[in-house]
Amino acid sequence: MDNVNTSKFALITGSTAGIGASFAELLAGNGFNLVLVARDKNRLDESAKNLSTAHNVRCEVIQADLATNDGVTQVEKRLLNLQEPIEVLVNNAGFGINKSFLVSNIDAEKQLLEVLVQTPMRLMHAVLPIMQARNSGTVINVSSVAGWIAGGTYSASKSYLTVLSESLNSELRKTNINITALCPGFTRTEFHERGRMKMQALPSFMWLNSENVVTKAWKDSQKGKALSVPGWHYLILSFITRFGPRPLIRKIGMNVRIRQGQK
């Protein structure tokens, strides 16, 4: 393709829908070449073609199942490419389980742990030394306000991601490397549909728009903020869940799980 932008690269996992797709659009619009990671090759190719045409950027695709070691290894290899280094890493891939831990499938639980915990940990561990060497880079970890409630293994995994992000943000605060945990509430994506979660009872005002979520996350990350919580109502909720009495927080977590059909 002629006159392709040769700027820095951003790598996004779970990039073909929802928050990941919105990050791809935003970063391409800001002149970043993209490395798109997902499982569906057809959707990857379609996204790459559309973004390249719309924004005149290069788009690589990596078809990878991030619940597998081979899939994560593919992405690690791209992060370790020093000829075309990754300036922005967005750890967005994820899914949920619509059952209580007491009755869930253990293979599904292991996959959730792989995708939501081990994958972002491994990808950050691969790319951060390279970012440190050039003293430049951004990592945005898509966590959730669920990380502050007691809502099963999904909440537990998001808690890990948020705390690790905060820790790295503090450790790198005197550098030009930004580490941010994006902690949205309910966002209109394919997430809940794929997880077969019952969301009909949720009031419309509780839903966030993925484009607005991503815009705020990017601005917050470039300001060096450790946490990005989009939406005034989720700012209030996050304050309550972070600093409120734990018996109340456990009750909130149980109510959320029941709303989602996790019985």
N, C-alpha and C positions, 0 to 999 in steps of 0.2 A: 504493500500500500504506500503510495507516494505521500510525502510531507507528514509522515507519522511523528507525533510528539515523542521526543526522546528524553522525557523527564524521569523522575524517580518512579520506583515501583511500589505498589501496594498489594499485599496478598490478603485475600478475604476468604475465610472458610464459610461454608453454607451460604454461598454467594448468589444463588439463583432465585431466591424468593425472600419476601419479608424484609427484615432488618438488614440482612446480608446484601440483598439486591439494592436496597436504598443506599447502603455504604458504597457499593460499586458505582452507582449513579453519581453520588456526591463527589467521590474521589476522582472519577474520570472527569467530571466537570471542573475539578481543580487542577487538571493537567497531569494526574498520575497515570502511568501505565499500570495495567492490572494483571494480577495472577488470580484467576477465579478457581475456587476449589469446591467441588460438590460430587455427589454420586451419579447424578443423571447426566450422561454425556450429551444427549440431545439438547437439554436445557442449557447446559454449559456453552455449547457451540452457538446456540441462538442468542444467549446473553452476550457472548463475546462479539458476535457480529453486530448486534444492535449498538453496543457501547462504542465499538471501534468506529462505526459509521457516524454516530451522533456526536462524538467528542474528539475524533481524530487521535485516538490513543492506541497503543498496542495492547492486546489482550491475549494472555496465555491461559490455557485451561489445564487443570489437573483433575482427572477423574479419580477420586479416591474415597474409599470407605474408611472414615476416621475411627471406626470401632475396631479396626484391624491394625496390627503392627505394620504390615506392608503399606497400608494407606497412609499412615502417619509418616513412615519413612520417606515416601515419595515427596511429601511436603517439606520435611526437614531438609532433604537434598536441595530443594529450590531455595530455601532460606539460607543455605550455606554457600550459595553461588556468589562469589565475590566480584565477578565481572559485571553483574547486574543486580546489585544488592537491594534488598527490601528495605524501604524507608518506613513503611507503615504495615503493621500486622494487625488484622482484625480477627480475633477468635470469636466467631459467631455460631458455628455449627452446634446444633443441639436438638434434643427432643425430650418429651416427657412421658411418664408412665401413668395411666389412669387407674391404677390399682394401689391399694395399701401394700406396704412392704410385707405384711403378714400373708398375703395371698398372691403376690406378684411372681412372675417367672424369674428365676435367678439369672438366666442368660440375659434377659432384658436388663436386669439391674447391673450386671457386669458391663454390658454395652453402654449403659448410661454413664457409668463411672469412667469408662474409656474415653467417651466423646466429650463429656462435660468437665472432667478433671484431668485425666492423664494427657489427652491431646493438647490442650492449651499449655499445660506445664511443659511438655516436651518441646512444643514449638517456640515458646519463650526462651527455654534453655538453649535452643539452637541459635536463635537470632540475636539475643541480647549481647553476647560477647562481641558480635560484629558491630552492633550499634554503639557499644562502648568504645570500640577501637576508633570509630570515626566521630564519636560524641554527637550522634544525631539519630533520631528515630522516634517513632510513636507506636505504642501498643495499646489497643483498645480491646478489653475483654468484655464480651457481652454477658453480664451476669443478670441479676434480677432482684427486685425488692423481696422476692421469695427467700433470698438468702438470709433475711433477718427474722423469718418466722420459723416455726417448727412444722414444716410441711413435707415430711418424708425425705427420701433420698435426693429428690430434685433440689429441695431447699438446702440440704446438706452439701450437695455438690456446688451450688451457687455460692454458699457461704465460703467454701474453700477458695473459689475463684476471686471473690471480693477481697478476702483477707490477704491473699497472695498479692493481688494488685496493689493494695494499700501498702503492704510491706515493701514491694519493689519501688513504688512511688517515693516512699521515704528514703530508701537506700540510694536512689538515683536523683534526689532532689537538687543536688548541686551540679547536675549535668544538663545537657540539652536533649535528654531522653524523657519522653512523657509516657507514663503508665497510668491508664484510667480504667476503672471498672464502671461500665455502663449498667445502671440498675433500673431498668424500666419496669412499669407495671404491665397490665394487660395491654397488648399491642395487636392491632389487626394484621395478622399474618396467617400462614398456613399451619402454624404450630399447634394450635388447639384442635384443629380439624384432623391433623395427622395423628394426634394422640387420642382421638375419639373422646375428647373432654366435653362435658355438658356445660356450655357457657351461656345458655339462653337467659338465665335469671340475672346475669350481670347487667347493671344499669348502663345505658349508653355513654354517660359522662365518664365512666371509668376506663373506656377504651382510648388508647393512644394511637396516633398516626405514625407509621414507621419513618416517614420522611422527616417529621418534626423531631422524633426521637434521635435520629441520626444527626441532624443538624446541630442539636444541642450537644450531643456527645462529642462531635468534632470540635466545636467551639471550646467546650470544657477541657478537652484533652490538650488543645493548643495553649490553654492558660495554665497547664500543669496540674489541674485538679485530679485528685485521687479518685473521686466519686462523681458520677454524673447521674442525677435523678430527674428525668423529665416529668413535667406536670406538677402543678402546685398541690394537687390532692395527694400525689404520691410522695411529695416532699413532706407533707404532714404525716402521712402514713408511715413513711420511713423513719421519721423522728420518733413516733410512738413505738414502732417495733424495735428500734435500736436501743431506746432508753427506758421503755416501759417495763412494768413488772413481768417477769417471765411467765407466771401462770396465765396472765392475760394474753401474752404472745402465743403461748401454746394453744389457747382456745381459738385465737384468730387463725392459726395454721390449720387446725382441725376443720373449722368452718369453710376455709378455702378449699380444702381437699374434698369435702362433701359436695360443694358446689360443682366441682369438676367431675363428679361421679366416682371419686376414689373411695369406695366403700369396702 
